[in-house]
């Protein structure tokens, strides 16, 4: 089954019109059946937030929760507010418990930074991370192309399959070591995650620009590109039970339109809650 959604539910003004922020997630779930929570990357979220989000969404809705940045090595020299690695992972487990108990956790996404290259030390870190996550389904997204270099690509995929990692297939600009190619292969029979970042190569390379994040994800896929992805997804769907697809090209409001078009190309209805059309009048 293919499920389509967006990264985050708060910023998509084209979906919401004049409704209050507190009403956005219920409205979002009328359009899409999954969402990626990215606020969890910046801080481990309070349990009450997840409890609220669970209660605001219908049965069958699922969350993909992004791992806290301290768990993926993004902090480097920045302060980690947890005294130990054990405390950090324990806090994350506690925070997502309402989602797990409701049966609405699709997976946790571990997006590693561009400097996380394929070394023996980092392979061991992945093993340790997977052990710390216990029985929580976990996906990996790499941002360093060494994992998919000709000599390591198959070993990387075999390692992920052996260790029980869900593969994240990314579509992004090809801009050197900070980009990875499209590797549309499942490493889990249960699930595969697809993240569509856009193909704005100019913006992808503007890491020193004050608005680099906005520039990076400013892109709208055209119909030919989405049709190409439709065909790729239908092939990938044959190799895993659940296929989760999110659009991360949010900067210019393009993610919603692209997700809707891909749903149409695949013949997917969309969300699970009744669509409240009066909200847009």
Buried (B, 14 or more C-beta within 10 A) or exposed (E): EBBBBBBBBEBBEEBBEEBEEEEBBBBBBBBBBBBBBBEBBEEBBEBEBBBBBBEBBBEBBBBBBBBBBBBBBBBEEEEBEBEEBEEBBBBBBEBBEBBBEBEBBBBBBBBBBBEBBBEEEBBEBBEEBBEBBEEBBBBBBBBBBBBBEEEBBEEBBEBBBEBBBBBBBBBBBEBEEBBBEBBBBBBBEEBBBBBBBBBBEEBBBBEEEEEBBBBBBBBBBEEEBBBBBBEBBEEBBEBBEBBBBBBBBBBBBBBBBBBBBBBEBBEBEBBBBEEEEEBEE
